[in-house]
Amino acid sequence: MAYSKRKKKWCINQIEKGITPITDIAKYRKVPRRTLYRWYNK
């Protein structure tokens, strides 16, 4: 599944600033946790 750059940027920003836990982002934004970890580690 393709995600918009805006959504990807928002998710990474939330993780880096520690605003929202990765599990909550995955649940509410419908993005797999594995994908979020991959984006964050790049």
N, C-alpha and C positions, 0 to 999 in steps of 0.2 A: 504494500500500500504506500502511496506517495503522500507526503505531508508538506504543507506549505512552509516556506521559509519563515513566515511570521510565527507559525505555531512552534516550529523547531526552536527559533530564537527565544520565544516566550518560555518554553520549557527549560532550556539551558539556563536562562536568566534566573528562573525560580530556584533551580537546583544550586547554582553558584552562590546566590545570596542567602540560601538557607531558609527561604520563605516558606516553601512547601516541600514536604517529603516526597521522594520519588514514587513511593507506593500510592500516595494520594493523587499525584499528577497522572499516573497510569490509570487510576480508577475513573477520575473525573473527565480527563481529556481523551480517553479511549486510545491510548498509545501503550503498546506492550512495554513492560519494565525493561526487558532486554534491549529494546530499541533506545530507551532513555539512557541506559548505562552506556551504550555504544556512542550515542551523541555526546554524552558528558566526558567520556574518555578521549575523544578526538582532540 
